[in-house]
Amino acid sequence: MEMTFTKILVAFDESDLALKSLEQAIDLAKGKPEIEIYVVHSVTMPANYAVSAHLIAQIKDGKEILAKAEEKLAVLPNKTEVFLREGSSIHTILEEAKRHDCDLIVMGSRGLSGIKEFLGSVSHYVVQNSPVPVLLVK
């Protein structure tokens, strides 16, 4: 039995696994123009807003990261959108999946945190709390 997805959310942080996740989502959508792909990248504001230079740098980096995702998505005729969101990755991934009525989340098993476990804390939380299937790429 083949599962059919119509709206895919990709969590993207520019790690190698995030790039593989985006490629996996693109592969799932090839030849199926009805599939929509949404890509989300999150930045966290510092507790002290006086550190505005740090926040500005995070937003600039986030936009550059998403531009790379847009380049990869350009191969598809499908509807695609990228989003830069403020907040923890855990919450922004689940919120964006809900907001766009996604029926699949694709993400790396680990991100850029540097923790060398099989399953990162973000992917673990998303898998445990997502109401839709999560495809982990490793």
Summary of the structure (lengths in Angstrom):
residues: 138
radius of gyration: 14.7
end to end distance: 23.7
largest distance: 54.2
contacts: 424
relative contact order: 0.23
helix: 41%
strand: 21%
